[in-house]
Amino acid sequence: MKILVTLDFPPEKGGIQRHLFEIVRHTYSHNDYVLAGCSHPPRQIPDEIECRLQYISFPLVPLPKKAAIIPMLYHMYRLLKISRRQPDIECGNCYAGFVPWLLSFFVPLKYMLYIHGTDLYSINTSFFKGRVLKSILKKACAVVANSNFTRSLAIQYGYDGPLSVLYPKLTVSPEEICCRAKNKLQSGNTVTILTVGRLVAEKGHAVLISAAALITNEVDIRLVLVGDGPEKNRLKKLCSKHGIQNRVVFKHELPDIELSKEYSYADIFVLPSLPTKKGIEGFGIVLLEAMSYGTAIVASECGGIPEVISDSGVLVEPGDASLLAEALTKIARDSALRKSLAEKAVARVTKHYVWKK
């Protein structure tokens, strides 16, 4: 029996949530469990998985999802007691690893960790938290990273056990990817630039808006930002400051069907992530989504991003609005270049980032 202990799982949105969901979908059976910590139980539960799924939140009072670790200790212990033999315990990140790590001081058990990059950066945030997270990492019997970059971070923080890489992948056939690319939706002569992600400083949306402001009006562009977060109002004010509010569209987190339309309309996809003290982009699963729709990719050269796109997209120095504007202008003006980049993106995602049946 396998048990996934996680604080990141659908219907909550995010790249880590999607990555863990696909792992469960493709590797877990009806005998396995997922214990998903959350701030409050969701109304809709994913039905594409075979295993048993239990959402756990702090009772009576709605608290942040990390507070779910407390009741998760009880549920984990209960599963250990009823299990006839030692289950394979997998943890969605270092924070979720706290549950089996603490229990391991009282009952014999082993656990493995999935790591994503940002969770390891938390080791540097405070002395006590860092000591605990580093202990959780070092005590794991195995670690699975989402990229070679994240793998190198685990080694940097002192992990010397079995360490492997499992790239995030899409559940989509090569035939469907080809169909998506061939049936891109058109928005006239306007070049649509799309970015998808939580509106937080480390995602670099302010740099992207500043870059869009540097693109001359002779180049007809439309910038679409999909996502929500604490930076939203500041970003809207930045658009007004630059006088480009008519060229920029903000959209809330969208259902999958609506999001797929945005990918279909997009001519260029941008991931302008920044390396910060809070973390760095360990992979960037939204890149795979955009690549699977035959979209030209422009992204920051940091973290695991260069590993994801290789030579199938354009990499720019993170935080440099001028270089980003230059790259976007060049691609927006050259339809042949956009087509070439889109074809390379489709080929790469099909070869490396699709779950095999």
C-alpha positions in Angstrom: 0.0 0.0 0.0 1.2 3.5 -0.9 0.2 6.6 1.1 0.7 10.1 -0.3 0.8 12.8 2.4 0.4 16.2 0.8 -0.6 19.8 1.4 -0.9 20.4 -2.4 -3.6 18.6 -4.3 -6.5 19.5 -6.7 -9.0 21.1 -6.8 -6.4 23.7 -5.5 -4.7 25.2 -8.5 -0.9 25.1 -9.1 1.9 23.3 -10.8 2.8 21.2 -7.7 -0.8 20.2 -7.3 -1.0 19.2 -10.9 2.3 17.2 -10.8 1.3 15.2 -7.7 -2.2 14.6 -9.1 -0.7 13.1 -12.3 1.7 10.9 -10.3 -1.3 9.6 -8.3 -3.4 9.1 -11.5 -0.7 7.0 -13.2 1.0 5.2 -10.3 -1.6 4.7 -7.5 -4.2 1.9 -7.4 -7.5 1.3 -5.5 -5.5 -0.1 -2.5 -3.6 3.2 -2.0 -4.4 6.4 -0.1 -4.0 10.1 -0.5 -4.1 12.3 2.6 -4.5 15.8 1.4 -4.3 18.6 3.9 -6.4 21.7 3.2 -7.8 24.8 4.8 -11.3 23.5 4.3 -12.7 20.4 2.5 -13.5 21.1 -1.2 -16.9 20.8 -2.7 -15.7 19.1 -5.8 -13.4 16.0 -5.6 -11.3 14.8 -8.5 -12.8 11.6 -9.9 -10.0 10.6 -12.3 -8.1 8.6 -9.8 -8.6 5.0 -8.5 -7.2 5.3 -4.9 -8.9 6.5 -1.8 -8.7 10.2 -1.2 -9.3 12.0 2.1 -9.2 15.8 2.6 -8.1 16.8 6.1 -8.5 20.2 7.6 -8.2 21.7 11.1 -11.5 21.0 12.8 -14.0 23.6 13.8 -11.9 26.7 12.9 -10.8 27.5 9.3 -7.0 27.9 9.3 -4.3 27.9 6.7 -3.7 24.5 5.1 -0.4 23.9 7.0 -2.5 23.7 10.2 -3.9 20.5 8.7 -0.6 18.8 9.6 -1.9 18.5 13.2 -5.0 16.3 12.4 -2.9 14.6 9.6 -0.7 13.1 12.3 -3.6 11.3 13.8 -4.9 10.0 10.4 -1.4 8.9 9.4 -1.0 7.0 12.7 -4.4 5.3 12.2 -3.4 4.1 8.8 -0.2 2.7 10.1 -2.0 0.8 12.8 -4.5 -0.8 10.4 -1.9 -1.6 7.8 -0.7 -5.2 7.8 2.7 -4.3 6.7 4.8 -1.1 6.4 3.2 1.1 3.7 5.3 3.1 1.2 4.9 6.6 2.5 5.4 9.4 -0.1 5.3 13.1 0.9 4.2 15.9 -1.5 7.0 18.3 -0.3 9.2 18.9 2.7 6.4 20.5 4.7 4.2 17.4 4.3 7.2 15.3 5.3 6.8 16.7 8.8 4.0 14.2 9.4 6.0 10.9 9.0 9.2 12.6 10.2 7.6 13.4 13.6 5.9 10.0 13.8 9.2 8.2 13.0 10.4 9.2 16.5 7.7 7.0 18.0 7.0 4.2 15.4 9.3 2.5 12.9 8.6 3.9 9.5 10.4 5.2 6.3 9.3 7.9 3.9 10.3 9.5 0.6 10.0 13.1 -0.5 8.9 14.8 -3.7 10.8 18.1 -3.9 10.0 21.1 -6.2 12.7 23.8 -5.5 10.7 26.4 -3.6 10.1 24.1 -0.6 13.9 23.7 -0.2 14.4 27.5 -0.2 12.3 27.6 2.9 15.3 26.1 4.7 16.9 29.5 4.7 13.9 31.5 6.0 14.4 31.0 9.7 16.8 29.1 12.0 14.2 26.7 13.7 12.2 26.1 10.5 15.4 25.5 8.5 16.7 23.0 11.0 13.5 21.0 11.0 13.1 21.1 7.2 16.7 20.1 6.7 16.2 17.2 9.2 13.1 16.1 7.3 15.1 16.1 4.0 18.1 14.2 5.4 16.0 11.5 7.1 14.1 10.6 3.9 14.9 7.2 2.6 14.7 8.6 -1.0 14.1 11.9 -2.7 12.5 12.5 -6.1 13.1 16.0 -7.6 11.1 17.6 -10.4 14.3 18.7 -12.3 18.1 18.3 -12.2 18.2 21.8 -10.9 16.1 20.9 -7.9 18.2 17.7 -7.5 21.3 19.9 -7.2 19.6 21.9 -4.5 18.9 18.8 -2.4 22.6 17.9 -2.6 23.5 21.5 -1.7 21.4 21.2 1.4 23.1 18.0 2.6 21.0 15.1 1.2 23.2 12.1 0.4 20.7 9.3 -0.1 19.0 7.9 -3.2 18.1 10.9 -5.4 16.3 10.7 -8.7 14.4 13.0 -11.1 10.8 12.7 -12.3 9.8 15.5 -14.7 6.2 16.7 -14.5 4.3 15.4 -17.5 0.9 15.8 -19.2 -1.8 13.3 -19.7 -2.4 14.0 -23.3 -1.6 11.9 -26.4 0.9 13.1 -29.1 -2.1 13.1 -31.5 -4.0 15.5 -29.4 -1.0 17.8 -29.1 -0.7 17.9 -32.9 -4.4 18.6 -33.1 -4.1 21.5 -30.6 -1.2 23.0 -32.6 -2.9 22.7 -35.9 -6.1 24.3 -34.6 -4.8 27.4 -32.9 -7.4 30.1 -32.6 -6.7 33.4 -34.4 -7.1 36.9 -33.1 -6.6 38.8 -36.3 -3.4 40.8 -36.7 -3.0 41.2 -33.0 -0.2 39.1 -31.4 -1.5 37.7 -28.1 1.1 37.3 -25.3 -0.1 35.1 -22.4 1.3 34.3 -19.0 -0.4 32.0 -16.4 0.4 31.9 -12.7 -0.2 33.2 -9.2 0.2 37.0 -9.0 3.1 37.1 -6.6 6.4 39.1 -6.9 8.6 36.1 -7.6 6.6 35.3 -10.8 8.0 38.5 -12.4 4.7 39.9 -13.8 5.9 43.5 -13.0 8.9 42.9 -15.3 6.6 41.6 -18.0 4.3 44.7 -17.8 7.3 47.0 -17.9 8.6 45.1 -21.0 5.2 45.4 -22.7 5.3 49.2 -22.1 8.6 49.3 -24.0 7.1 47.6 -27.1 6.2 50.2 -29.7 2.6 50.7 -30.7 3.6 49.8 -34.2 3.6 46.2 -32.9 0.0 45.2 -32.2 0.1 43.2 -29.0 -2.4 42.1 -26.4 -1.0 40.9 -23.0 -3.2 38.5 -21.0 -2.4 37.7 -17.4 -4.3 34.7 -16.0 -4.2 34.2 -12.2 -4.9 35.9 -8.9 -2.9 36.9 -5.9 -1.7 39.8 -3.7 0.1 41.6 -6.5 -3.0 42.2 -8.6 -3.8 45.7 -7.6 -0.2 46.8 -7.8 0.2 45.3 -11.3 -3.0 47.1 -12.5 -1.6 50.4 -11.2 1.7 49.7 -13.0 -0.3 49.3 -16.2 -2.0 52.6 -15.7 1.4 54.2 -14.8 2.8 53.0 -18.1 -0.3 53.9 -20.0 -0.9 50.4 -21.4 -4.0 49.5 -19.6 -5.8 49.1 -23.0 -3.2 46.5 -24.1 -3.4 44.4 -20.9 -6.2 42.0 -19.8 -6.4 40.5 -16.3 -8.3 37.3 -15.9 -9.0 35.4 -12.6 -8.1 31.7 -12.2 -10.1 30.0 -15.0 -11.7 26.6 -15.3 -9.7 24.2 -17.4 -12.0 24.6 -20.4 -11.6 28.4 -20.4 -7.9 28.2 -19.8 -7.4 25.9 -22.8 -9.0 28.6 -24.9 -6.4 31.1 -23.7 -3.6 28.8 -24.6 -5.2 28.3 -28.0 -5.4 32.0 -28.7 -1.8 32.7 -27.4 0.9 33.4 -30.0 3.6 33.8 -27.4 3.8 32.4 -23.8 6.0 34.1 -21.2 7.2 32.8 -17.9 9.1 35.8 -16.4 10.0 34.2 -13.1 12.6 35.8 -10.8 15.1 34.2 -8.4 14.2 35.5 -4.9 14.9 34.7 -1.3 11.5 33.0 -1.2 12.4 30.6 -3.9 13.0 29.9 -7.5 11.1 28.2 -10.4 12.1 24.5 -10.0 10.4 23.5 -13.2 7.4 25.5 -14.5 4.6 23.1 -15.5 2.7 25.9 -17.3 5.4 25.8 -19.9 4.4 22.3 -20.8 0.7 23.4 -21.2 1.8 26.2 -23.5 4.1 24.1 -25.5 1.4 21.5 -26.0 -0.7 24.1 -27.7 2.0 25.0 -30.2 3.0 28.3 -28.6 6.3 30.2 -28.9 8.0 30.3 -25.5 9.9 33.1 -23.9 11.1 32.6 -20.3 13.6 33.6 -17.7 16.9 31.9 -17.7 16.8 30.8 -14.0 16.1 27.7 -11.9 14.9 24.7 -13.8 13.4 26.6 -16.7 16.3 26.3 -19.2 16.2 22.5 -18.5 12.5 22.4 -19.5 12.6 24.3 -22.8 16.2 23.8 -23.9 16.5 25.2 -27.4 12.7 25.1 -28.1 12.2 28.6 -26.8 13.9 31.9 -26.0 15.6 32.5 -22.7 16.2 36.0 -21.3 18.0 37.4 -18.2 15.5 37.4 -15.3 14.4 40.9 -14.2 15.6 42.7 -17.4 12.6 44.4 -19.0 14.6 45.7 -21.9 15.9 42.3 -23.0 12.4 40.8 -22.5 10.8 43.6 -24.6 13.5 43.0 -27.3 12.8 39.3 -27.5 9.0 39.8 -27.5 9.2 42.4 -30.3 11.4 40.2 -32.4 9.0 37.2 -32.2 5.9 39.4 -32.5 7.2 40.9 -35.8 8.3 37.6 -37.3 5.5 35.0 -37.9 8.0 32.6 -39.4 10.1 32.6 -36.2 6.9 32.1 -34.1 6.0 29.1 -36.2 9.5 27.7 -35.9 9.5 28.1 -32.1 6.0 26.6 -31.8 7.1 23.5 -33.8 10.1 23.0 -31.6 8.0 23.4 -28.5 5.5 20.7 -29.8 8.3 18.3 -30.6 10.0 18.7 -27.2 6.9 18.4 -25.1 5.8 15.3 -27.1 9.1 13.6 -26.7 9.9 14.3 -23.1 6.8 15.4 -21.1 3.9 13.1 -21.9 2.8 10.2 -19.7 3.3 6.9 -21.7 0.4 4.5 -21.7 
